[in-house]
């Protein structure tokens, strides 16, 4: 029998992909999940599905680039469940393009969501975790946080930053707050839909063709947070078996 997950888990970017699969898997294991994203229609539908299956879920809309909205998510979790055991920084965007095209609006959006969004989650939840004496951040980076790819320089930079933040928080937490950095390879999500440059989208099609399902990442998250409190699973790379880089 699978181990029960008796934890309060906040998941950003929970309206689709990895976030939605993680919410479904953890709720089925007994976690109380707090779902947040911008698309409340999808969040409400997901929460209804979870509740119909006997799980517990609550919904609050937020944009991770807005620090006050993210703080409101943390307050919502405390008001409903009195604690935050796990905060999954999952929200992200991936509008890939060569630097020479100078698509600065897309660069800024990636920095705002992929880096500042993670920082806003940390700022909202970290004080709560320290006060309660325990907590766990799960930050979703990417294989692009380990290797730089042509056409993905800015995206890679944001994901390298997530890895650096994860390690820094771990080192500063003295075991009170655990940190897991998960780096997915090609996963079948909406991320590729953000790419507006046709030649870049065509160039990554071979990778997209071998993409794994998002529940693979959800299972990795479950594994990390189910470990005993004296064990911190710091880093995982989860990619398709056929993906070389």
C-alpha positions as CSV (number, residue, x, y, z in Angstrom):
1,X,0.0,0.0,0.0
2,X,1.3,3.5,-0.9
3,X,2.4,5.7,2.0
4,X,-0.2,8.3,3.1
5,X,0.8,12.0,2.6
6,X,-0.8,13.8,5.6
7,X,0.4,17.3,4.6
8,X,-0.9,20.6,3.5
9,X,0.5,21.3,0.0
10,X,0.3,24.5,-1.9
11,X,0.8,24.1,-5.7
12,X,1.3,27.1,-8.0
13,X,0.5,26.7,-11.7
14,X,-2.0,24.0,-10.6
15,X,-4.4,24.6,-13.5
16,X,-2.7,22.2,-15.9
17,X,0.2,19.9,-16.6
18,X,2.6,19.0,-13.8
19,X,0.7,21.1,-11.3
20,X,-2.7,19.5,-11.9
21,X,-1.2,16.0,-11.9
22,X,0.7,16.7,-8.7
23,X,-2.5,17.9,-7.0
24,X,-4.4,14.9,-8.2
25,X,-1.8,12.4,-7.0
26,X,-1.1,14.0,-3.7
27,X,-4.8,14.5,-2.8
28,X,-5.4,10.8,-3.6
29,X,-2.7,10.0,-1.1
30,X,-4.3,12.1,1.6
31,X,-2.8,15.5,1.2
32,X,-4.8,18.7,1.6
33,X,-4.0,20.6,-1.6
34,X,-4.2,24.4,-2.1
35,X,-4.6,25.0,-5.8
36,X,-3.5,28.4,-7.3
37,X,-3.1,29.8,-10.7
38,X,-4.7,32.5,-12.9
39,X,-7.3,30.3,-14.6
40,X,-9.9,29.7,-11.8
41,X,-12.3,27.8,-14.1
42,X,-9.7,25.0,-14.5
43,X,-8.8,25.1,-10.8
44,X,-12.5,24.8,-9.8
45,X,-12.9,21.9,-12.1
46,X,-9.8,20.2,-10.8
47,X,-10.9,20.8,-7.2
48,X,-14.3,19.3,-7.9
49,X,-12.7,16.2,-9.4
50,X,-10.5,15.8,-6.4
51,X,-13.4,16.2,-3.9
52,X,-15.6,13.8,-5.9
53,X,-12.8,11.2,-5.5
54,X,-12.8,11.8,-1.7
55,X,-9.9,14.2,-1.5
56,X,-9.6,17.7,0.0
57,X,-8.8,20.7,-2.1
58,X,-9.3,24.5,-1.9
59,X,-8.8,27.1,-4.6
60,X,-7.5,30.6,-4.7
61,X,-6.6,32.6,-7.8
62,X,-3.2,34.3,-8.1
63,X,-0.6,35.5,-10.4
64,X,2.8,34.4,-9.1
65,X,4.4,37.7,-10.4
66,X,2.3,39.6,-7.9
67,X,3.9,39.3,-4.4
68,X,0.7,40.4,-2.6
69,X,-1.4,37.8,-4.4
70,X,1.1,35.1,-3.5
71,X,1.0,36.2,0.2
72,X,-2.7,35.9,0.0
73,X,-2.3,32.3,-1.1
74,X,-0.2,31.6,2.0
75,X,-2.8,33.3,4.2
76,X,-5.6,31.3,2.5
77,X,-3.7,28.1,3.3
78,X,-3.2,29.1,7.0
79,X,-6.9,30.1,7.3
80,X,-8.1,26.8,6.0
81,X,-5.5,24.4,7.3
82,X,-3.4,26.2,10.0
83,X,-0.1,25.3,8.4
84,X,1.9,24.9,5.1
85,X,3.9,21.7,5.0
86,X,4.9,21.9,1.3
87,X,5.0,24.7,-1.2
88,X,5.5,23.6,-4.8
89,X,6.8,26.4,-7.0
90,X,5.6,25.0,-10.3
91,X,4.3,27.9,-12.3
92,X,6.5,28.7,-15.3
93,X,6.7,29.9,-18.9
94,X,8.9,29.0,-21.9
95,X,8.7,31.4,-24.8
96,X,12.0,30.2,-26.4
97,X,13.8,32.4,-29.0
98,X,17.3,33.3,-30.1
99,X,18.8,36.2,-28.2
100,X,19.5,38.0,-31.4
101,X,15.8,38.5,-32.0
102,X,15.7,40.7,-28.9
103,X,12.2,39.6,-27.8
104,X,12.6,41.5,-24.5
105,X,9.0,41.3,-23.5
106,X,9.3,37.5,-23.5
107,X,12.6,37.7,-21.6
108,X,11.0,39.9,-18.9
109,X,8.0,37.5,-18.7
110,X,10.3,34.6,-18.1
111,X,12.2,36.4,-15.4
112,X,9.0,37.6,-13.7
113,X,7.3,34.1,-13.7
114,X,10.3,31.7,-13.5
115,X,12.5,33.6,-11.0
116,X,10.4,36.3,-9.3
117,X,7.4,33.9,-9.1
118,X,9.6,31.4,-7.2
119,X,11.0,34.2,-5.0
120,X,7.5,35.4,-4.2
121,X,6.5,31.9,-3.1
122,X,9.6,31.6,-0.9
123,X,8.9,35.0,0.7
124,X,5.3,34.1,1.4
125,X,5.9,30.6,2.9
126,X,9.4,30.6,4.3
127,X,8.5,32.7,7.5
128,X,5.5,30.4,8.1
129,X,7.7,27.3,7.8
130,X,10.4,28.7,10.1
131,X,7.7,29.6,12.7
132,X,6.1,26.2,12.7
133,X,9.5,24.5,12.8
134,X,9.3,22.6,9.5
135,X,8.5,22.9,5.8
136,X,9.5,21.8,2.4
137,X,9.9,23.7,-0.9
138,X,9.7,21.8,-4.1
139,X,11.0,24.0,-6.9
140,X,10.5,23.0,-10.6
141,X,13.6,23.8,-12.6
142,X,14.5,22.0,-15.8
143,X,17.2,20.1,-17.6
144,X,17.7,23.6,-19.1
145,X,18.9,24.5,-15.6
146,X,21.8,22.2,-16.2
147,X,22.6,22.6,-19.9
148,X,22.3,25.6,-22.1
149,X,20.6,25.1,-25.5
150,X,20.7,27.4,-28.5
151,X,17.5,29.4,-28.7
152,X,16.9,28.9,-25.0
153,X,19.5,31.1,-23.4
154,X,17.2,33.3,-21.3
155,X,15.0,30.4,-20.3
156,X,18.1,28.4,-19.3
157,X,19.2,31.4,-17.3
158,X,16.0,31.4,-15.3
159,X,16.1,27.7,-14.6
160,X,19.8,27.9,-13.5
161,X,18.6,30.6,-11.1
162,X,15.9,28.3,-9.7
163,X,18.6,25.7,-9.0
164,X,20.8,28.3,-7.3
165,X,17.9,29.5,-5.1
166,X,17.1,26.0,-4.1
167,X,20.6,25.2,-3.0
168,X,20.9,28.5,-1.2
169,X,17.7,28.1,0.8
170,X,18.8,24.5,1.7
171,X,22.2,25.7,3.0
172,X,20.6,28.5,5.1
173,X,17.8,26.4,6.6
174,X,19.8,24.2,9.0
175,X,17.5,21.3,8.3
176,X,14.3,23.2,9.4
177,X,13.1,23.8,5.8
178,X,13.8,21.0,3.3
179,X,14.3,21.9,-0.4
180,X,13.9,19.7,-3.5
181,X,14.9,20.9,-6.9
182,X,13.3,18.9,-9.7
183,X,14.5,19.3,-13.2
184,X,12.1,17.8,-15.8
185,X,13.2,16.9,-19.3
186,X,10.7,16.9,-22.1
187,X,7.2,16.6,-20.5
188,X,3.9,16.8,-22.3
189,X,2.6,20.1,-21.0
190,X,1.5,23.5,-22.4
191,X,5.0,25.0,-22.1
192,X,5.8,24.6,-25.8
193,X,2.6,26.5,-26.6
194,X,4.4,29.6,-25.4
195,X,6.9,29.5,-28.2
196,X,6.0,32.1,-30.9
197,X,9.1,31.6,-33.1
198,X,8.2,28.9,-35.7
199,X,11.7,27.8,-36.4
200,X,12.4,27.3,-32.7
201,X,9.2,25.3,-32.2
202,X,10.0,23.2,-35.3
203,X,13.6,22.7,-33.9
204,X,12.4,21.1,-30.7
205,X,9.7,18.9,-32.2
206,X,11.9,15.8,-32.0
207,X,12.2,16.3,-28.2
208,X,8.4,16.9,-27.9
209,X,7.7,13.7,-29.8
210,X,9.4,11.7,-27.0
211,X,7.9,13.7,-24.1
212,X,6.8,11.9,-21.0
213,X,3.5,12.5,-19.2
214,X,3.4,15.0,-16.3
215,X,2.4,12.4,-13.8
216,X,6.1,11.2,-13.9
217,X,7.1,14.5,-12.3
218,X,4.2,14.3,-9.9
219,X,5.5,10.9,-8.7
220,X,8.9,12.4,-8.2
221,X,7.4,15.1,-6.0
222,X,5.5,12.6,-4.0
223,X,8.6,10.6,-3.4
224,X,10.5,13.6,-2.2
225,X,7.9,14.9,0.2
226,X,7.1,11.4,1.6
227,X,10.7,10.9,2.9
228,X,11.2,11.2,6.7
229,X,11.9,14.7,8.1
230,X,15.6,13.9,8.5
231,X,16.0,13.2,4.8
232,X,16.2,15.9,2.2
233,X,16.0,14.8,-1.4
234,X,17.8,17.8,-2.9
235,X,18.0,17.2,-6.6
236,X,16.2,15.1,-9.2
237,X,16.4,15.0,-13.0
238,X,13.5,13.3,-14.6
239,X,13.6,13.0,-18.4
240,X,12.4,10.6,-21.1
241,X,14.6,7.6,-21.4
242,X,15.2,8.5,-25.0
243,X,16.2,12.1,-24.3
244,X,20.0,12.4,-24.7
245,X,20.4,15.9,-23.2
